[in-house]
Amino acid sequence: MSRRRGPRGRHVCIVVQNLPVPFDRRVWLECRALREAGFEVSVVCPKGAGDPSYAELEGVRLYKYPAFPPITRQVMFLAEYLWSILATLAGLVRAWRRRPFAVVQVCNPPDVLFAAVLPFRVLFGVRMVFDQHDLCPELYLSRFDDPREFPHRALLLAERATYALSAHVISTNESYRRVARERGHKRPEDVTVVRTGPDPDAMRRGERDPRLLRGHAHLLVYIGVMGPQDGVDVALRAMHHIAHVRGRTDVALTLIGDGDAAPALRRLATELRLDDHVAFTGRAPDELVARLMSTADVGLSPDPKNPLNDVSTMNKTMEYMAFELPVVAFDLVETRVSAGEAAVYAEPGREDEFADAVLDLLADEVRRKQMAAAGRRRVEDVLAWPNQAPAYVGVHDRLTRR
């Protein structure tokens, strides 16, 4: 049979625009779960620094395109969306020519990637799965605080089209599932919750590395994307409160990750006189991440309360829990669902209360250990990726069954 005559039932192509793979931990966990279940897997995604246009990693074929420059103005989203569609379409053609696929899994943001999948759906009957990582209309409101009607309505329309063209929707939590059912009009049986649970075997607390303390007694850590909506500036202001209001010179903060707000955050750290307390690693290898997490005393989840964050599951919170780190966070709906007793919750908008919650934990080692143990148990018993993977693989099993 010619490889161009039709889709092969056990070949899934995953498209993601927001992060390169395997740096996108959720997508990489999904890839590995599909491979272990006997699927062929291809990925179309942007390049990271130094990435080739094509590579194979653990049996997964990676088709990569140049990433769009960081966005600083709203009008640039239109250019980014057009680039995402064209680059994804080209990547899908490359993957199809090598071996046709039966299912394309679209990971947002943005919600326009359905346009690149549409030709394969119409011409070859390829089915589409919507893996909804973010609520893009809420993301826009949270990022720009822009009440203008047209951009928000356009994003709702793109989301609605993605829902309509999807054979199945994968939601990261029950709040997103509710949106898919109510706003997306999806049937309950066509929406599956798959949390981005950490791998408890890969994420396990090790020995403390005193060198990473940088001469301080305590280490706080943040890991994740650094965008305007992620609250990393809040973490810096809380650190200013700790160092310059409370006078604690024995506390350091390490920020792991990158994003379009990172340059501004580095400048803010200097403006707040935190250069002796704060270190930025950029995107760090897993080995360094594990050493930092194993050395830290507290994990920070400074996501502010807004229409997106309140109903979103924060991967960093669960990663802290896997590494037996107590968490300080603002009181958000889904953060409470994830962390439970493993976190202390500050009143949203109160940076001083957030900072004082950190200091209270640093002063109470017994409480930190109790919270750390509770978080690790919750990861192992409920949130861990091995507990989530069967539901995820089951979606693709059903869609590719002949």
C-alpha positions as CSV (number, residue, x, y, z in Angstrom):
1,M,0.0,0.0,0.0
2,S,1.3,3.4,-0.9
3,R,2.0,5.6,2.0
4,R,0.0,8.4,0.4
5,R,-3.3,6.5,-0.1
6,G,-4.7,7.2,3.3
7,P,-4.0,7.7,7.0
8,R,-2.5,5.0,9.0
9,G,-4.6,4.2,12.0
10,R,-1.9,4.2,14.7
11,H,-0.1,7.3,13.7
12,V,-0.9,10.5,15.7
13,C,0.6,13.9,14.8
14,I,0.7,16.5,17.6
15,V,0.9,20.2,16.7
16,V,2.0,22.7,19.3
17,Q,2.9,26.4,18.8
18,N,3.5,27.7,22.3
19,L,6.7,25.8,23.2
20,P,9.2,23.5,21.5
21,V,9.2,19.8,22.3
22,P,10.4,18.2,24.5
23,F,10.6,21.4,26.5
24,D,6.8,21.4,26.6
25,R,6.5,18.8,29.4
26,R,2.9,18.0,28.9
27,V,3.2,17.3,25.2
28,W,6.4,15.2,25.8
29,L,4.6,13.1,28.4
30,E,1.8,12.6,25.9
31,C,4.3,11.6,23.2
32,R,5.9,9.0,25.4
33,A,2.6,7.6,26.6
34,L,1.5,7.1,23.0
35,R,4.8,5.5,22.0
36,E,4.5,3.1,25.0
37,A,1.0,2.2,23.8
38,G,2.3,1.3,20.4
39,F,1.4,4.4,18.4
40,E,3.6,6.1,15.9
41,V,4.0,9.8,16.9
42,S,5.0,12.9,15.0
43,V,5.2,16.4,16.4
44,V,5.1,19.8,14.6
45,C,6.4,22.6,16.8
46,P,8.6,25.7,16.9
47,K,12.4,25.4,17.2
48,G,14.2,26.0,20.4
49,A,17.7,27.5,20.5
50,G,20.0,25.4,18.3
51,D,17.3,22.9,17.3
52,P,17.4,21.2,13.8
53,S,14.5,21.3,11.5
54,Y,14.0,17.5,11.9
55,A,15.0,15.1,14.6
56,E,14.0,11.8,16.2
57,L,13.9,11.5,19.9
58,E,12.9,8.2,21.7
59,G,11.1,7.2,18.5
60,V,9.2,10.5,18.2
61,R,9.6,12.4,14.9
62,L,10.0,16.1,15.5
63,Y,9.3,18.5,12.6
64,K,10.3,22.1,13.7
65,Y,10.0,25.5,12.2
66,P,11.5,28.9,13.2
67,A,9.7,30.4,16.2
68,F,7.9,33.8,15.8
69,P,9.7,36.7,17.6
70,P,8.5,37.6,21.1
71,I,5.2,39.6,21.1
72,T,5.1,43.0,22.8
73,R,2.1,44.6,21.0
74,Q,-1.4,43.2,20.5
75,V,-1.4,43.8,16.7
76,M,1.5,41.4,16.4
77,F,-0.8,38.5,17.4
78,L,-2.3,38.7,13.9
79,A,1.1,38.1,12.3
80,E,1.9,35.4,14.8
81,Y,-1.4,33.6,14.1
82,L,-0.8,33.7,10.3
83,W,2.7,32.4,10.8
84,S,1.5,29.7,13.1
85,I,-1.1,28.5,10.5
86,L,1.4,28.5,7.6
87,A,4.3,27.0,9.5
88,T,2.1,24.3,11.0
89,L,0.6,23.4,7.6
90,A,4.0,23.0,6.1
91,G,5.1,20.8,9.0
92,L,2.0,18.7,8.6
93,V,2.7,18.2,4.9
94,R,6.2,17.1,5.8
95,A,4.9,14.6,8.3
96,W,2.2,13.3,6.0
97,R,4.7,12.8,3.1
98,R,6.8,10.6,5.4
99,R,3.8,8.7,6.7
100,P,0.1,9.6,6.7
101,F,-1.6,10.0,10.1
102,A,-5.1,9.2,11.3
103,V,-5.4,11.9,14.1
104,V,-4.0,15.4,14.6
105,Q,-3.9,16.6,18.1
106,V,-4.0,20.4,18.3
107,C,-2.5,22.0,21.4
108,N,-3.4,25.6,22.1
109,P,-2.7,28.5,22.3
110,P,-3.5,29.8,19.8
111,D,-7.0,28.6,18.7
112,V,-6.4,29.1,15.0
113,L,-4.3,25.9,14.3
114,F,-7.5,24.2,13.2
115,A,-7.1,26.0,9.9
116,A,-3.9,24.1,9.2
117,V,-5.6,20.8,10.0
118,L,-8.7,21.5,7.9
119,P,-7.3,20.3,4.5
120,F,-6.3,16.9,6.0
121,R,-9.7,16.6,7.6
122,V,-11.6,17.4,4.4
123,L,-9.4,15.5,1.9
124,F,-8.3,12.5,3.9
125,G,-10.8,12.2,6.8
126,V,-8.2,12.9,9.5
127,R,-9.8,13.4,12.9
128,M,-8.8,16.2,15.2
129,V,-8.3,16.2,19.0
130,F,-8.3,19.5,20.8
131,D,-5.9,19.4,23.8
132,Q,-6.9,22.7,25.4
133,H,-4.0,24.0,27.5
134,D,-5.4,27.5,27.9
135,L,-8.6,29.4,27.6
136,C,-7.5,31.9,24.9
137,P,-10.3,34.5,25.4
138,E,-9.5,34.6,29.1
139,L,-5.8,34.6,28.3
140,Y,-6.3,37.7,26.2
141,L,-8.2,39.5,28.9
142,S,-5.7,38.5,31.6
143,R,-2.7,39.5,29.5
144,F,-3.9,42.9,28.2
145,D,-6.8,43.8,30.4
146,D,-8.4,45.1,27.2
147,P,-12.2,45.5,27.4
148,R,-12.6,46.1,23.6
149,E,-15.2,43.8,22.2
150,F,-13.8,42.8,18.8
151,P,-10.6,40.9,19.8
152,H,-12.4,39.0,22.5
153,R,-15.2,38.1,20.2
154,A,-12.8,37.0,17.5
155,L,-11.0,34.7,20.0
156,L,-14.3,33.2,21.1
157,L,-15.1,32.5,17.5
158,A,-11.8,30.8,16.9
159,E,-12.3,28.7,20.0
160,R,-15.8,27.8,18.9
161,A,-14.5,26.7,15.5
162,T,-11.9,24.5,17.1
163,Y,-14.5,22.9,19.4
164,A,-16.8,22.3,16.4
165,L,-14.1,20.6,14.3
166,S,-12.8,18.4,17.1
167,A,-13.8,14.8,17.4
168,H,-12.7,15.0,21.1
169,V,-11.6,17.6,23.6
170,I,-8.9,17.0,26.2
171,S,-9.2,19.4,29.2
172,T,-6.6,20.0,31.8
173,N,-9.1,20.2,34.7
174,E,-12.8,20.2,35.5
175,S,-13.1,24.0,35.1
176,Y,-11.9,23.7,31.5
177,R,-14.2,20.7,30.9
178,R,-17.1,22.8,32.0
179,V,-16.2,25.4,29.5
180,A,-16.0,22.8,26.7
181,R,-19.4,21.5,27.6
182,E,-21.2,24.9,28.1
183,R,-19.4,27.3,25.8
184,G,-18.2,24.6,23.3
185,H,-21.5,22.6,23.3
186,K,-19.5,19.4,23.5
187,R,-21.2,16.2,24.7
188,P,-20.0,14.9,28.1
189,E,-18.6,11.7,26.5
190,D,-16.5,13.8,24.1
191,V,-14.6,15.7,26.7
192,T,-11.9,14.0,28.9
193,V,-9.9,15.5,31.8
194,V,-6.2,14.8,31.6
195,R,-4.2,16.7,34.1
196,T,-0.5,17.6,33.5
197,G,0.6,15.5,36.3
198,P,4.4,15.3,37.1
199,D,6.2,12.0,36.8
200,P,7.0,11.1,40.4
201,D,9.9,8.8,39.4
202,A,11.6,11.5,37.3
203,M,10.8,14.3,39.8
204,R,12.0,13.2,43.1
205,R,13.8,15.2,45.8
206,G,17.6,14.5,46.0
207,E,20.5,15.8,48.0
208,R,20.8,19.5,48.8
209,D,23.5,21.4,46.9
210,P,24.8,24.2,49.2
211,R,26.4,25.9,46.3
212,L,23.0,26.8,44.9
213,L,22.2,28.8,48.0
214,R,24.7,31.5,46.8
215,G,25.8,32.2,50.4
216,H,22.2,32.4,51.8
217,A,20.5,30.2,54.4
218,H,17.2,29.7,52.5
219,L,16.3,29.3,48.8
220,L,13.0,30.1,47.2
221,V,12.3,28.8,43.7
222,Y,10.0,29.7,40.7
223,I,9.8,27.5,37.6
224,G,7.7,28.2,34.5
225,V,6.9,30.6,31.7
226,M,7.6,34.3,32.3
227,G,4.7,36.1,30.6
228,P,2.8,39.2,31.7
229,Q,0.1,37.1,33.1
230,D,2.3,34.7,35.2
231,G,3.0,37.0,38.2
232,V,6.7,36.7,38.2
233,D,6.9,40.4,38.9
234,V,4.8,39.7,42.0
235,A,7.5,37.2,43.1
236,L,10.1,39.9,42.7
237,R,8.1,42.4,44.7
238,A,7.5,39.8,47.4
239,M,11.3,39.2,47.5
240,H,11.8,43.0,47.9
241,H,9.4,42.9,50.9
242,I,11.4,40.0,52.4
243,A,14.8,41.6,51.8
244,H,14.2,45.3,52.3
245,V,11.1,45.6,54.4
246,R,11.5,42.6,56.7
247,G,15.3,42.9,56.5
248,R,16.0,39.3,55.7
249,T,19.3,39.1,54.0
250,D,19.5,35.3,54.4
251,V,16.9,34.4,51.7
252,A,17.6,33.9,48.0
253,L,15.3,33.4,45.0
254,T,16.1,31.5,41.8
255,L,13.8,31.9,38.8
256,I,13.9,29.1,36.3
257,G,12.4,29.6,32.8
258,D,12.0,32.2,30.1
259,G,9.3,34.1,28.3
260,D,8.6,37.5,26.6
261,A,8.5,39.2,30.0
262,A,12.0,38.0,31.1
263,P,14.0,41.0,30.0
264,A,11.6,43.4,31.8
265,L,11.8,41.1,34.9
266,R,15.6,41.3,35.0
267,R,15.4,45.1,34.8
268,L,12.8,45.1,37.6
269,A,15.1,42.9,39.8
270,T,17.8,45.5,39.5
271,E,15.4,48.4,40.1
272,L,14.2,46.7,43.3
273,R,17.8,46.2,44.5
274,L,17.6,42.5,44.4
275,D,20.7,41.6,42.4
276,D,22.3,40.0,45.5
277,H,19.2,37.9,46.2
278,V,17.8,36.9,42.8
279,A,19.2,34.7,40.0
280,F,17.8,33.9,36.6
281,T,18.7,30.6,35.0
282,G,16.7,30.9,31.8
283,R,15.6,27.5,30.4
284,A,17.5,25.0,32.5
285,P,18.3,21.3,31.8
286,D,16.5,18.8,33.9
287,E,19.6,18.0,36.0
288,L,19.9,21.6,37.1
289,V,16.2,21.9,37.8
290,A,16.3,18.8,40.0
291,R,19.3,20.1,42.0
292,L,17.6,23.5,42.5
293,M,14.3,21.9,43.5
294,S,16.1,19.6,45.9
295,T,17.9,22.6,47.5
296,A,15.0,25.0,47.8
297,D,12.8,25.4,50.9
298,V,9.7,26.8,49.3
299,G,8.1,26.9,45.8
300,L,6.4,30.1,44.6
301,S,3.2,30.1,42.6
302,P,2.6,33.9,42.3
303,D,0.0,33.7,39.6
304,P,-2.4,36.6,40.1
305,K,-6.2,36.1,40.3
306,N,-7.6,36.9,36.8
307,P,-10.1,35.2,34.5
308,L,-7.5,32.7,33.2
309,N,-5.5,31.9,36.3
310,D,-8.4,31.3,38.6
311,V,-9.6,28.3,36.5
312,S,-6.2,27.0,35.2
313,T,-4.0,24.3,36.6
314,M,-0.5,25.5,37.2
315,N,2.1,22.8,36.3
316,K,4.7,24.4,38.5
317,T,2.6,23.9,41.6
318,M,2.4,20.1,41.0
319,E,6.2,20.0,40.2
320,Y,6.9,21.7,43.6
321,M,4.8,19.1,45.3
322,A,6.6,16.2,43.5
323,F,9.9,17.6,44.8
324,E,8.4,17.8,48.3
325,L,8.4,21.6,48.4
326,P,5.7,23.4,50.3
327,V,4.0,26.0,48.1
328,V,3.0,29.6,48.6
329,A,0.2,30.7,46.2
330,F,-2.6,33.1,45.9
331,D,-6.1,31.7,46.6
332,L,-7.2,30.5,43.2
333,V,-9.9,27.9,42.5
334,E,-7.9,25.3,40.6
335,T,-4.7,25.9,42.6
336,R,-6.6,24.8,45.7
337,V,-7.8,21.7,43.8
338,S,-4.2,20.8,42.8
339,A,-2.3,21.6,46.0
340,G,-4.8,21.1,48.8
341,E,-2.9,21.1,52.1
342,A,0.5,21.3,50.4
343,A,0.1,25.1,49.9
344,V,-0.4,28.3,51.9
345,Y,-2.9,30.7,50.2
346,A,-2.5,34.4,50.3
347,E,-5.2,36.9,49.6
348,P,-5.1,37.7,45.9
349,G,-3.4,41.1,45.2
350,R,-1.6,41.1,48.6
351,E,2.1,40.9,47.8
352,D,3.0,41.7,51.4
353,E,0.8,38.8,52.6
354,F,2.4,36.5,50.1
355,A,5.9,37.5,51.3
356,D,5.0,37.1,55.0
357,A,3.5,33.6,54.2
358,V,6.9,32.7,52.8
359,L,8.7,33.9,56.0
360,D,6.2,32.1,58.2
361,L,7.1,28.8,56.4
362,L,10.8,29.4,56.6
363,A,10.4,29.9,60.4
364,D,8.5,26.6,60.8
365,E,10.5,23.5,59.6
366,V,8.0,21.1,61.1
367,R,5.1,22.6,59.1
368,R,7.2,22.6,55.9
369,K,7.9,18.9,56.3
370,Q,4.2,18.1,56.9
371,M,3.1,20.1,53.8
372,A,5.9,18.5,51.7
373,A,4.8,15.0,52.7
374,A,1.1,15.9,51.9
375,G,2.1,17.2,48.5
376,R,4.2,14.2,47.6
377,R,1.4,11.9,48.6
378,R,-1.2,13.8,46.5
379,V,1.2,13.6,43.5
380,E,1.7,9.8,43.9
381,D,-1.9,8.9,44.6
382,V,-3.8,11.3,42.3
383,L,-1.9,13.8,40.2
384,A,1.0,11.7,38.8
385,W,1.2,11.4,35.1
386,P,1.0,7.5,35.3
387,N,-2.5,8.0,36.8
388,Q,-3.5,10.4,34.0
389,A,-1.9,8.6,31.0
390,P,-4.5,5.8,30.6
391,A,-7.3,8.4,30.0
392,Y,-5.2,10.2,27.5
393,V,-4.2,7.1,25.6
394,G,-7.8,5.9,25.7
395,V,-8.9,9.0,23.7
396,H,-6.6,8.0,20.8
397,D,-7.5,4.3,21.1
398,R,-11.2,5.1,20.6
399,L,-10.6,7.5,17.7
400,T,-8.2,5.1,15.8
401,R,-10.2,2.0,16.4
402,R,-11.2,0.4,13.1
